[in-house]
C-alpha cells in the first residue's frame, strides 16, 4: 500500500488483517521500539480523529508533531504539498492529514513526490477511511462478520465522507447496505437503495446515523421537525430488533438525528466506536509503516498491561 487514503484501495483481506491486528492490540498493547516522528496536519476541526490518532501514536511510543492551519505558513500562501515536503525534510516519518478538499492527496501527488506515508484523517465529502475501519471493528466485535448483515446509513448522505467510505467497504465485505435520507440529502451517484427511517429500524442489524453537515451546506437547513420525520426517536428505537446496534461517527446533534436518551442507551455503540478508534489507528499505523519498511517485526514490542500514556 502506498498512502492510506481511501477504502477503495483496501482489499477484503487487508481490511480483515488490520481488524484482526486491532483486536490483538486491544487485548495486548504494542509499542514501536524506534524513534519516529508523527506529524498531524489538521486543516478542518476535529476532536475524535485528531485526539485518537494522537493517543494511538503516544501509546505506540512515537514523537508527536501537531500543525493547525491558523498557526501554519499556509496562511502565508504555502501549498499543502510544500507543507508536506517541509515535514518530510525536517524528519517526520509520516503525515496524518485532514483537509476540506475531497481529493487533496491527488493535488499533493500532482505537485511532486512525497517519500513518507500519508494517512487520510478525512477528505472533504469523499473519504474517512480510519473512521470506516473503526466502524467495521465495532461491527465485527458485535457480529463476528458483516457478511449478510443489513446496515442502514441514515442522514446527510451527500455531504458525508463517512457514508461513502462505509458503504463501499461494507459492500465489498458482503453486507447489505441501505441509505435513508431526507429529501435533498440523497446521493444517487452511489448504487444503494433508499428506505425510510420507519423501514430502517425494522430491518437494520446496524443503524448508522449521520450528523447534518451544516458547514457544507450552501443554504441553512431547518431542523425543527428533522427528528420526528427522519431521525431516531424513542418510538422508532423501540421497534428495532433486540440485537441491533445504534452507531454514529459523532459529533452528535442530540435531539436532531437522534433522541438524546438513545445516545448512551443499551443498544448504542457510539462511545465504543470512539474507543475502537485508538486500536484501529494503532493497527493501521503499524500495518503501513511495516509495508514501507520504516519498521519491521523486531521494532515492535508487545507490552502486556503496560500503560504507556
Ligand atoms: N468522527 C469524526 O471524524 O469526528 P471528528 O470530526 O471529531 O474527528
py3Dmol code that shows the C-alpha trace and the ligand (Angstrom):
import py3Dmol

protein = """\
ATOM      1  CA  UNK A   1       0.000   0.000   0.000  1.00  0.00           C
ATOM      2  CA  UNK A   2       1.310   3.436  -0.793  1.00  0.00           C
ATOM      3  CA  UNK A   3      -0.606   6.051   1.195  1.00  0.00           C
ATOM      4  CA  UNK A   4      -3.644   5.194   3.380  1.00  0.00           C
ATOM      5  CA  UNK A   5      -6.164   7.375   1.581  1.00  0.00           C
ATOM      6  CA  UNK A   6      -9.296   5.512   0.523  1.00  0.00           C
ATOM      7  CA  UNK A   7     -11.268   2.420   1.492  1.00  0.00           C
ATOM      8  CA  UNK A   8     -11.446   1.689  -2.232  1.00  0.00           C
ATOM      9  CA  UNK A   9      -7.744   0.780  -2.249  1.00  0.00           C
ATOM     10  CA  UNK A  10      -8.134  -1.848   0.512  1.00  0.00           C
ATOM     11  CA  UNK A  11      -8.844  -5.465  -0.356  1.00  0.00           C
ATOM     12  CA  UNK A  12     -11.132  -7.571   1.809  1.00  0.00           C
ATOM     13  CA  UNK A  13      -8.026  -9.427   3.029  1.00  0.00           C
ATOM     14  CA  UNK A  14      -6.233  -6.213   4.054  1.00  0.00           C
ATOM     15  CA  UNK A  15      -9.301  -4.940   5.915  1.00  0.00           C
ATOM     16  CA  UNK A  16      -9.585  -8.248   7.782  1.00  0.00           C
ATOM     17  CA  UNK A  17      -5.858  -8.273   8.564  1.00  0.00           C
ATOM     18  CA  UNK A  18      -5.989  -4.753  10.052  1.00  0.00           C
ATOM     19  CA  UNK A  19      -9.156  -5.544  12.060  1.00  0.00           C
ATOM     20  CA  UNK A  20      -7.537  -8.680  13.461  1.00  0.00           C
ATOM     21  CA  UNK A  21      -4.432  -6.684  14.399  1.00  0.00           C
ATOM     22  CA  UNK A  22      -6.597  -4.004  16.081  1.00  0.00           C
ATOM     23  CA  UNK A  23      -8.314  -6.679  18.187  1.00  0.00           C
ATOM     24  CA  UNK A  24      -4.917  -8.095  19.212  1.00  0.00           C
ATOM     25  CA  UNK A  25      -3.739  -4.606  20.178  1.00  0.00           C
ATOM     26  CA  UNK A  26      -6.926  -4.046  22.197  1.00  0.00           C
ATOM     27  CA  UNK A  27      -6.137  -7.151  24.214  1.00  0.00           C
ATOM     28  CA  UNK A  28      -2.379  -6.720  24.335  1.00  0.00           C
ATOM     29  CA  UNK A  29      -0.949  -3.254  23.572  1.00  0.00           C
ATOM     30  CA  UNK A  30       2.142  -2.815  21.377  1.00  0.00           C
ATOM     31  CA  UNK A  31       4.873  -0.214  21.195  1.00  0.00           C
ATOM     32  CA  UNK A  32       7.377   0.667  18.499  1.00  0.00           C
ATOM     33  CA  UNK A  33      10.919   0.489  19.776  1.00  0.00           C
ATOM     34  CA  UNK A  34      12.365   3.118  17.437  1.00  0.00           C
ATOM     35  CA  UNK A  35      12.325   6.933  17.430  1.00  0.00           C
ATOM     36  CA  UNK A  36       9.715   8.001  14.877  1.00  0.00           C
ATOM     37  CA  UNK A  37       8.041  11.369  14.360  1.00  0.00           C
ATOM     38  CA  UNK A  38       4.326  11.507  13.577  1.00  0.00           C
ATOM     39  CA  UNK A  39       3.090  14.788  12.067  1.00  0.00           C
ATOM     40  CA  UNK A  40      -0.605  15.584  12.381  1.00  0.00           C
ATOM     41  CA  UNK A  41      -1.778  18.260   9.936  1.00  0.00           C
ATOM     42  CA  UNK A  42      -5.394  19.257  10.586  1.00  0.00           C
ATOM     43  CA  UNK A  43      -6.964  21.865   8.307  1.00  0.00           C
ATOM     44  CA  UNK A  44     -10.536  21.190   9.485  1.00  0.00           C
ATOM     45  CA  UNK A  45     -11.833  20.921  13.077  1.00  0.00           C
ATOM     46  CA  UNK A  46     -11.629  17.507  14.742  1.00  0.00           C
ATOM     47  CA  UNK A  47     -11.967  16.126  18.245  1.00  0.00           C
ATOM     48  CA  UNK A  48     -12.124  12.334  17.875  1.00  0.00           C
ATOM     49  CA  UNK A  49      -9.901  11.682  14.872  1.00  0.00           C
ATOM     50  CA  UNK A  50      -7.201  14.133  15.943  1.00  0.00           C
ATOM     51  CA  UNK A  51      -7.139  13.018  19.564  1.00  0.00           C
ATOM     52  CA  UNK A  52      -7.390   9.290  18.910  1.00  0.00           C
ATOM     53  CA  UNK A  53      -4.596   9.446  16.320  1.00  0.00           C
ATOM     54  CA  UNK A  54      -2.524  11.255  18.934  1.00  0.00           C
ATOM     55  CA  UNK A  55      -3.376   8.725  21.660  1.00  0.00           C
ATOM     56  CA  UNK A  56      -2.591   5.896  19.196  1.00  0.00           C
ATOM     57  CA  UNK A  57       0.777   7.480  18.352  1.00  0.00           C
ATOM     58  CA  UNK A  58       1.670   8.088  22.018  1.00  0.00           C
ATOM     59  CA  UNK A  59       0.612   4.558  23.011  1.00  0.00           C
ATOM     60  CA  UNK A  60       2.939   3.285  20.289  1.00  0.00           C
ATOM     61  CA  UNK A  61       5.705   5.405  21.824  1.00  0.00           C
ATOM     62  CA  UNK A  62       6.062   7.870  18.930  1.00  0.00           C
ATOM     63  CA  UNK A  63       7.041  11.557  18.988  1.00  0.00           C
ATOM     64  CA  UNK A  64       4.068  13.738  18.012  1.00  0.00           C
ATOM     65  CA  UNK A  65       4.133  16.979  15.997  1.00  0.00           C
ATOM     66  CA  UNK A  66       0.877  18.926  15.564  1.00  0.00           C
ATOM     67  CA  UNK A  67       0.118  21.600  12.975  1.00  0.00           C
ATOM     68  CA  UNK A  68      -3.087  23.596  12.661  1.00  0.00           C
ATOM     69  CA  UNK A  69      -3.888  25.841   9.714  1.00  0.00           C
ATOM     70  CA  UNK A  70      -4.128  29.055  11.762  1.00  0.00           C
ATOM     71  CA  UNK A  71      -0.606  28.602  13.113  1.00  0.00           C
ATOM     72  CA  UNK A  72       0.940  27.471   9.860  1.00  0.00           C
ATOM     73  CA  UNK A  73       2.547  29.099   6.814  1.00  0.00           C
ATOM     74  CA  UNK A  74      -0.472  28.018   4.746  1.00  0.00           C
ATOM     75  CA  UNK A  75      -1.863  31.364   5.937  1.00  0.00           C
ATOM     76  CA  UNK A  76       1.061  32.993   4.040  1.00  0.00           C
ATOM     77  CA  UNK A  77       0.143  31.075   0.887  1.00  0.00           C
ATOM     78  CA  UNK A  78       2.301  27.952   1.209  1.00  0.00           C
ATOM     79  CA  UNK A  79       0.755  24.997  -0.618  1.00  0.00           C
ATOM     80  CA  UNK A  80      -0.296  21.738   1.049  1.00  0.00           C
ATOM     81  CA  UNK A  81       2.398  19.947  -0.964  1.00  0.00           C
ATOM     82  CA  UNK A  82       5.142  22.331   0.250  1.00  0.00           C
ATOM     83  CA  UNK A  83       3.861  21.970   3.809  1.00  0.00           C
ATOM     84  CA  UNK A  84       4.035  18.177   3.490  1.00  0.00           C
ATOM     85  CA  UNK A  85       7.529  18.325   1.922  1.00  0.00           C
ATOM     86  CA  UNK A  86       8.641  20.580   4.778  1.00  0.00           C
ATOM     87  CA  UNK A  87       7.626  17.941   7.318  1.00  0.00           C
ATOM     88  CA  UNK A  88       9.426  15.279   5.289  1.00  0.00           C
ATOM     89  CA  UNK A  89      12.555  17.492   5.214  1.00  0.00           C
ATOM     90  CA  UNK A  90      12.595  18.151   8.952  1.00  0.00           C
ATOM     91  CA  UNK A  91      12.315  14.460   9.759  1.00  0.00           C
ATOM     92  CA  UNK A  92       8.662  13.472  10.063  1.00  0.00           C
ATOM     93  CA  UNK A  93       8.316   9.756   9.361  1.00  0.00           C
ATOM     94  CA  UNK A  94       4.675  10.017   8.301  1.00  0.00           C
ATOM     95  CA  UNK A  95       1.833  12.505   7.976  1.00  0.00           C
ATOM     96  CA  UNK A  96      -1.772  12.364   9.141  1.00  0.00           C
ATOM     97  CA  UNK A  97      -3.838  14.893   7.181  1.00  0.00           C
ATOM     98  CA  UNK A  98      -7.405  16.170   7.458  1.00  0.00           C
ATOM     99  CA  UNK A  99      -8.412  18.671   4.789  1.00  0.00           C
ATOM    100  CA  UNK A 100     -11.688  20.084   3.394  1.00  0.00           C
ATOM    101  CA  UNK A 101     -10.799  19.199  -0.205  1.00  0.00           C
ATOM    102  CA  UNK A 102     -12.309  15.914  -1.468  1.00  0.00           C
ATOM    103  CA  UNK A 103      -9.125  14.991  -3.336  1.00  0.00           C
ATOM    104  CA  UNK A 104      -6.263  16.744  -1.521  1.00  0.00           C
ATOM    105  CA  UNK A 105      -3.966  13.733  -1.954  1.00  0.00           C
ATOM    106  CA  UNK A 106      -4.353  13.931  -5.748  1.00  0.00           C
ATOM    107  CA  UNK A 107      -3.403  17.617  -5.500  1.00  0.00           C
ATOM    108  CA  UNK A 108      -0.264  16.694  -3.499  1.00  0.00           C
ATOM    109  CA  UNK A 109       0.716  13.980  -5.997  1.00  0.00           C
ATOM    110  CA  UNK A 110       0.213  16.308  -8.963  1.00  0.00           C
ATOM    111  CA  UNK A 111       2.709  18.800  -7.476  1.00  0.00           C
ATOM    112  CA  UNK A 112       5.544  16.380  -6.788  1.00  0.00           C
ATOM    113  CA  UNK A 113       6.637  13.346  -4.838  1.00  0.00           C
ATOM    114  CA  UNK A 114       6.375  12.648  -1.136  1.00  0.00           C
ATOM    115  CA  UNK A 115       8.667   9.960   0.243  1.00  0.00           C
ATOM    116  CA  UNK A 116       6.848   9.340   3.523  1.00  0.00           C
ATOM    117  CA  UNK A 117       3.443   7.698   4.027  1.00  0.00           C
ATOM    118  CA  UNK A 118       0.332   9.809   4.381  1.00  0.00           C
ATOM    119  CA  UNK A 119      -2.791   8.817   6.331  1.00  0.00           C
ATOM    120  CA  UNK A 120      -6.136  10.335   5.426  1.00  0.00           C
ATOM    121  CA  UNK A 121      -7.889  11.654   8.548  1.00  0.00           C
ATOM    122  CA  UNK A 122     -10.836  12.924   6.475  1.00  0.00           C
ATOM    123  CA  UNK A 123     -11.013  14.391   2.977  1.00  0.00           C
ATOM    124  CA  UNK A 124     -13.921  16.743   2.285  1.00  0.00           C
ATOM    125  CA  UNK A 125     -17.128  14.864   1.500  1.00  0.00           C
ATOM    126  CA  UNK A 126     -15.323  11.893  -0.032  1.00  0.00           C
ATOM    127  CA  UNK A 127     -13.398   9.586   2.322  1.00  0.00           C
ATOM    128  CA  UNK A 128     -12.776   8.930   6.017  1.00  0.00           C
ATOM    129  CA  UNK A 129     -11.025   5.553   5.920  1.00  0.00           C
ATOM    130  CA  UNK A 130      -9.867   5.342   9.544  1.00  0.00           C
ATOM    131  CA  UNK A 131     -13.406   6.159  10.734  1.00  0.00           C
ATOM    132  CA  UNK A 132     -14.657   3.383   8.467  1.00  0.00           C
ATOM    133  CA  UNK A 133     -12.145   0.909   9.906  1.00  0.00           C
ATOM    134  CA  UNK A 134     -13.208   1.701  13.480  1.00  0.00           C
ATOM    135  CA  UNK A 135     -16.855   1.305  12.448  1.00  0.00           C
ATOM    136  CA  UNK A 136     -16.013  -2.087  10.914  1.00  0.00           C
ATOM    137  CA  UNK A 137     -14.165  -3.126  14.069  1.00  0.00           C
ATOM    138  CA  UNK A 138     -17.241  -2.216  16.127  1.00  0.00           C
ATOM    139  CA  UNK A 139     -19.489  -4.305  13.849  1.00  0.00           C
ATOM    140  CA  UNK A 140     -17.046  -7.248  13.845  1.00  0.00           C
ATOM    141  CA  UNK A 141     -16.940  -7.213  17.654  1.00  0.00           C
ATOM    142  CA  UNK A 142     -20.733  -7.327  17.636  1.00  0.00           C
ATOM    143  CA  UNK A 143     -21.494  -9.766  14.842  1.00  0.00           C
ATOM    144  CA  UNK A 144     -18.223 -11.622  14.148  1.00  0.00           C
ATOM    145  CA  UNK A 145     -18.656 -10.804  10.464  1.00  0.00           C
ATOM    146  CA  UNK A 146     -20.666  -8.311   8.436  1.00  0.00           C
ATOM    147  CA  UNK A 147     -21.500 -10.672   5.570  1.00  0.00           C
ATOM    148  CA  UNK A 148     -25.274 -10.702   5.048  1.00  0.00           C
ATOM    149  CA  UNK A 149     -25.827  -8.095   7.779  1.00  0.00           C
ATOM    150  CA  UNK A 150     -28.205  -5.249   6.980  1.00  0.00           C
ATOM    151  CA  UNK A 151     -26.500  -1.922   7.595  1.00  0.00           C
ATOM    152  CA  UNK A 152     -28.555   1.244   7.173  1.00  0.00           C
ATOM    153  CA  UNK A 153     -26.644   4.514   6.849  1.00  0.00           C
ATOM    154  CA  UNK A 154     -29.059   7.344   7.617  1.00  0.00           C
ATOM    155  CA  UNK A 155     -28.758  11.097   7.369  1.00  0.00           C
ATOM    156  CA  UNK A 156     -26.926  13.685   5.302  1.00  0.00           C
ATOM    157  CA  UNK A 157     -25.512  11.147   2.833  1.00  0.00           C
ATOM    158  CA  UNK A 158     -24.498  13.578   0.089  1.00  0.00           C
ATOM    159  CA  UNK A 159     -22.209  15.597   2.374  1.00  0.00           C
ATOM    160  CA  UNK A 160     -20.843  12.618   4.325  1.00  0.00           C
ATOM    161  CA  UNK A 161     -17.404  11.095   3.789  1.00  0.00           C
ATOM    162  CA  UNK A 162     -18.276   8.524   6.475  1.00  0.00           C
ATOM    163  CA  UNK A 163     -21.279   7.312   4.447  1.00  0.00           C
ATOM    164  CA  UNK A 164     -19.192   6.896   1.292  1.00  0.00           C
ATOM    165  CA  UNK A 165     -16.236   5.102   2.912  1.00  0.00           C
ATOM    166  CA  UNK A 166     -18.533   2.779   4.869  1.00  0.00           C
ATOM    167  CA  UNK A 167     -20.953   1.974   2.056  1.00  0.00           C
ATOM    168  CA  UNK A 168     -18.159   0.990  -0.324  1.00  0.00           C
ATOM    169  CA  UNK A 169     -16.251  -1.069   2.251  1.00  0.00           C
ATOM    170  CA  UNK A 170     -19.337  -2.808   3.642  1.00  0.00           C
ATOM    171  CA  UNK A 171     -20.465  -3.763   0.142  1.00  0.00           C
ATOM    172  CA  UNK A 172     -17.018  -5.272  -0.520  1.00  0.00           C
ATOM    173  CA  UNK A 173     -17.296  -7.243   2.733  1.00  0.00           C
ATOM    174  CA  UNK A 174     -20.694  -8.670   1.738  1.00  0.00           C
ATOM    175  CA  UNK A 175     -23.053  -6.584   3.897  1.00  0.00           C
ATOM    176  CA  UNK A 176     -26.427  -5.409   2.551  1.00  0.00           C
ATOM    177  CA  UNK A 177     -26.147  -1.631   2.565  1.00  0.00           C
ATOM    178  CA  UNK A 178     -29.160   0.714   2.573  1.00  0.00           C
ATOM    179  CA  UNK A 179     -29.372   4.501   2.744  1.00  0.00           C
ATOM    180  CA  UNK A 180     -32.046   6.588   4.425  1.00  0.00           C
ATOM    181  CA  UNK A 181     -32.116  10.340   3.850  1.00  0.00           C
ATOM    182  CA  UNK A 182     -34.330  13.406   3.976  1.00  0.00           C
ATOM    183  CA  UNK A 183     -35.133  14.928   0.556  1.00  0.00           C
ATOM    184  CA  UNK A 184     -32.025  16.709  -0.734  1.00  0.00           C
ATOM    185  CA  UNK A 185     -29.603  14.599   1.338  1.00  0.00           C
ATOM    186  CA  UNK A 186     -29.530  11.627  -1.076  1.00  0.00           C
ATOM    187  CA  UNK A 187     -26.511  10.819  -3.240  1.00  0.00           C
ATOM    188  CA  UNK A 188     -27.804   8.986  -6.306  1.00  0.00           C
ATOM    189  CA  UNK A 189     -24.278   8.506  -7.696  1.00  0.00           C
ATOM    190  CA  UNK A 190     -23.948   5.625  -5.213  1.00  0.00           C
ATOM    191  CA  UNK A 191     -25.756   2.365  -6.053  1.00  0.00           C
ATOM    192  CA  UNK A 192     -27.526   1.698  -2.765  1.00  0.00           C
ATOM    193  CA  UNK A 193     -31.316   1.502  -2.207  1.00  0.00           C
ATOM    194  CA  UNK A 194     -33.104   4.165  -0.165  1.00  0.00           C
ATOM    195  CA  UNK A 195     -35.583   3.258   2.566  1.00  0.00           C
ATOM    196  CA  UNK A 196     -37.488   5.359   5.107  1.00  0.00           C
ATOM    197  CA  UNK A 197     -36.400   5.585   8.731  1.00  0.00           C
ATOM    198  CA  UNK A 198     -39.529   3.614   9.674  1.00  0.00           C
ATOM    199  CA  UNK A 199     -38.376   0.793   7.384  1.00  0.00           C
ATOM    200  CA  UNK A 200     -34.760   1.165   8.565  1.00  0.00           C
ATOM    201  CA  UNK A 201     -35.492   0.490  12.227  1.00  0.00           C
ATOM    202  CA  UNK A 202     -37.366  -2.704  11.356  1.00  0.00           C
ATOM    203  CA  UNK A 203     -34.625  -4.290   9.225  1.00  0.00           C
ATOM    204  CA  UNK A 204     -31.286  -2.908  10.458  1.00  0.00           C
ATOM    205  CA  UNK A 205     -28.709  -5.036  12.214  1.00  0.00           C
ATOM    206  CA  UNK A 206     -26.664  -1.855  12.467  1.00  0.00           C
ATOM    207  CA  UNK A 207     -28.199   1.595  12.124  1.00  0.00           C
ATOM    208  CA  UNK A 208     -25.508   4.174  11.414  1.00  0.00           C
ATOM    209  CA  UNK A 209     -26.769   7.714  11.960  1.00  0.00           C
ATOM    210  CA  UNK A 210     -25.083  10.766  10.477  1.00  0.00           C
ATOM    211  CA  UNK A 211     -24.919  14.388  11.560  1.00  0.00           C
ATOM    212  CA  UNK A 212     -26.378  17.095   9.313  1.00  0.00           C
ATOM    213  CA  UNK A 213     -23.209  18.708   7.961  1.00  0.00           C
ATOM    214  CA  UNK A 214     -24.343  22.347   8.167  1.00  0.00           C
ATOM    215  CA  UNK A 215     -20.839  23.604   7.404  1.00  0.00           C
ATOM    216  CA  UNK A 216     -21.021  22.028   3.915  1.00  0.00           C
ATOM    217  CA  UNK A 217     -24.497  23.392   3.095  1.00  0.00           C
ATOM    218  CA  UNK A 218     -24.974  26.425   0.875  1.00  0.00           C
ATOM    219  CA  UNK A 219     -28.413  27.234   2.365  1.00  0.00           C
ATOM    220  CA  UNK A 220     -29.340  26.965   6.054  1.00  0.00           C
ATOM    221  CA  UNK A 221     -31.155  23.704   6.845  1.00  0.00           C
ATOM    222  CA  UNK A 222     -34.046  23.940   9.319  1.00  0.00           C
ATOM    223  CA  UNK A 223     -34.010  21.072  11.810  1.00  0.00           C
ATOM    224  CA  UNK A 224     -37.162  21.682  13.895  1.00  0.00           C
ATOM    225  CA  UNK A 225     -39.035  18.640  12.506  1.00  0.00           C
ATOM    226  CA  UNK A 226     -35.996  16.573  11.499  1.00  0.00           C
ATOM    227  CA  UNK A 227     -36.064  14.158  14.451  1.00  0.00           C
ATOM    228  CA  UNK A 228     -39.754  13.308  14.108  1.00  0.00           C
ATOM    229  CA  UNK A 229     -39.600  12.982  10.305  1.00  0.00           C
ATOM    230  CA  UNK A 230     -36.176  11.410   9.676  1.00  0.00           C
ATOM    231  CA  UNK A 231     -34.393  10.784  12.967  1.00  0.00           C
ATOM    232  CA  UNK A 232     -34.183   8.017  15.554  1.00  0.00           C
ATOM    233  CA  UNK A 233     -36.949   8.785  18.041  1.00  0.00           C
ATOM    234  CA  UNK A 234     -37.680   6.715  21.164  1.00  0.00           C
ATOM    235  CA  UNK A 235     -40.726   5.285  19.403  1.00  0.00           C
ATOM    236  CA  UNK A 236     -38.712   4.173  16.360  1.00  0.00           C
ATOM    237  CA  UNK A 237     -35.884   2.782  18.514  1.00  0.00           C
ATOM    238  CA  UNK A 238     -38.432   0.614  20.348  1.00  0.00           C
ATOM    239  CA  UNK A 239     -39.157  -1.068  17.003  1.00  0.00           C
ATOM    240  CA  UNK A 240     -35.503  -2.029  16.376  1.00  0.00           C
ATOM    241  CA  UNK A 241     -34.516  -5.687  16.552  1.00  0.00           C
ATOM    242  CA  UNK A 242     -33.207  -6.655  20.004  1.00  0.00           C
ATOM    243  CA  UNK A 243     -29.721  -7.488  18.701  1.00  0.00           C
ATOM    244  CA  UNK A 244     -29.474  -4.364  16.518  1.00  0.00           C
ATOM    245  CA  UNK A 245     -26.972  -1.638  17.343  1.00  0.00           C
ATOM    246  CA  UNK A 246     -27.024   2.144  17.005  1.00  0.00           C
ATOM    247  CA  UNK A 247     -23.885   3.757  15.603  1.00  0.00           C
ATOM    248  CA  UNK A 248     -22.834   7.347  14.909  1.00  0.00           C
ATOM    249  CA  UNK A 249     -19.390   8.675  13.920  1.00  0.00           C
ATOM    250  CA  UNK A 250     -20.067  11.828  16.031  1.00  0.00           C
ATOM    251  CA  UNK A 251     -20.090  14.690  16.731  1.00  0.00           C
ATOM    252  CA  UNK A 252     -23.755  14.128  17.533  1.00  0.00           C
ATOM    253  CA  UNK A 253     -26.518  16.680  17.168  1.00  0.00           C
ATOM    254  CA  UNK A 254     -28.544  15.479  20.137  1.00  0.00           C
ATOM    255  CA  UNK A 255     -32.263  15.868  19.516  1.00  0.00           C
ATOM    256  CA  UNK A 256     -31.796  16.213  15.739  1.00  0.00           C
ATOM    257  CA  UNK A 257     -30.744  12.885  14.174  1.00  0.00           C
ATOM    258  CA  UNK A 258     -31.133  11.009  17.474  1.00  0.00           C
ATOM    259  CA  UNK A 259     -33.148  11.413  20.652  1.00  0.00           C
ATOM    260  CA  UNK A 260     -30.624  12.369  23.327  1.00  0.00           C
ATOM    261  CA  UNK A 261     -31.824   9.489  25.577  1.00  0.00           C
ATOM    262  CA  UNK A 262     -30.626   6.960  22.977  1.00  0.00           C
ATOM    263  CA  UNK A 263     -27.046   8.221  22.770  1.00  0.00           C
ATOM    264  CA  UNK A 264     -25.927   6.165  25.784  1.00  0.00           C
ATOM    265  CA  UNK A 265     -28.677   3.550  25.606  1.00  0.00           C
ATOM    266  CA  UNK A 266     -28.041  -0.206  25.796  1.00  0.00           C
ATOM    267  CA  UNK A 267     -28.127  -0.555  22.010  1.00  0.00           C
ATOM    268  CA  UNK A 268     -25.798   2.376  21.361  1.00  0.00           C
ATOM    269  CA  UNK A 269     -22.175   1.672  20.441  1.00  0.00           C
ATOM    270  CA  UNK A 270     -21.283   5.328  19.872  1.00  0.00           C
ATOM    271  CA  UNK A 271     -18.641   5.615  22.606  1.00  0.00           C
ATOM    272  CA  UNK A 272     -17.386   2.095  21.858  1.00  0.00           C
ATOM    273  CA  UNK A 273     -16.708   3.315  18.309  1.00  0.00           C
ATOM    274  CA  UNK A 274     -14.558   6.123  19.710  1.00  0.00           C
ATOM    275  CA  UNK A 275     -12.619   3.693  21.919  1.00  0.00           C
ATOM    276  CA  UNK A 276     -12.068   1.410  18.927  1.00  0.00           C
ATOM    277  CA  UNK A 277     -10.645   4.365  17.005  1.00  0.00           C
ATOM    278  CA  UNK A 278      -7.474   4.180  19.083  1.00  0.00           C
ATOM    279  CA  UNK A 279      -6.858   0.438  18.496  1.00  0.00           C
ATOM    280  CA  UNK A 280      -7.668   0.589  14.809  1.00  0.00           C
ATOM    281  CA  UNK A 281      -5.407   3.593  14.228  1.00  0.00           C
ATOM    282  CA  UNK A 282      -2.559   1.838  16.068  1.00  0.00           C
ATOM    283  CA  UNK A 283      -3.090  -1.183  13.801  1.00  0.00           C
ATOM    284  CA  UNK A 284      -3.238   0.931  10.620  1.00  0.00           C
ATOM    285  CA  UNK A 285      -0.053   2.813  11.565  1.00  0.00           C
ATOM    286  CA  UNK A 286       1.821  -0.452  12.223  1.00  0.00           C
ATOM    287  CA  UNK A 287       0.498  -2.042   9.011  1.00  0.00           C
ATOM    288  CA  UNK A 288       1.519   0.818   6.723  1.00  0.00           C
ATOM    289  CA  UNK A 289       4.848   1.586   8.448  1.00  0.00           C
ATOM    290  CA  UNK A 290       5.769  -2.096   8.014  1.00  0.00           C
ATOM    291  CA  UNK A 291       4.785  -2.040   4.349  1.00  0.00           C
ATOM    292  CA  UNK A 292       7.023   0.980   3.791  1.00  0.00           C
ATOM    293  CA  UNK A 293       9.917  -0.750   5.600  1.00  0.00           C
ATOM    294  CA  UNK A 294      10.003   2.085   8.173  1.00  0.00           C
ATOM    295  CA  UNK A 295       9.626  -0.543  10.891  1.00  0.00           C
ATOM    296  CA  UNK A 296       9.938  -4.304  10.947  1.00  0.00           C
ATOM    297  CA  UNK A 297       8.794  -7.038  13.328  1.00  0.00           C
ATOM    298  CA  UNK A 298      11.912  -6.514  15.526  1.00  0.00           C
ATOM    299  CA  UNK A 299      10.895  -2.878  16.173  1.00  0.00           C
ATOM    300  CA  UNK A 300       7.571  -3.906  17.737  1.00  0.00           C
ATOM    301  CA  UNK A 301       7.253  -4.752  21.418  1.00  0.00           C
ATOM    302  CA  UNK A 302       4.288  -6.493  22.983  1.00  0.00           C
ATOM    303  CA  UNK A 303       3.646  -4.793  26.308  1.00  0.00           C
ATOM    304  CA  UNK A 304       1.015  -6.676  28.239  1.00  0.00           C
ATOM    305  CA  UNK A 305      -0.749  -4.495  30.831  1.00  0.00           C
ATOM    306  CA  UNK A 306       1.779  -1.684  30.326  1.00  0.00           C
ATOM    307  CA  UNK A 307       0.079   1.693  30.249  1.00  0.00           C
ATOM    308  CA  UNK A 308       2.183   3.993  28.080  1.00  0.00           C
ATOM    309  CA  UNK A 309       0.260   7.270  28.314  1.00  0.00           C
TER     310      UNK A 309
END
"""
ligand_1 = """\
8
LIG
N -15.909 11.201 13.666
C -15.064 12.203 13.448
O -14.367 12.288 12.404
O -15.043 13.129 14.449
P -14.096 14.399 14.494
O -14.546 15.323 13.380
O -14.292 15.000 15.858
O -12.695 13.944 14.249
"""
view = py3Dmol.view(width=600, height=400)
view.addModel(protein, "pdb")
view.setStyle({"model": 0}, {"cartoon": {"style": "trace"}})
view.addModel(ligand_1, "xyz")
view.setStyle({"model": 1}, {"stick": {}})
view.zoomTo()
view.show()
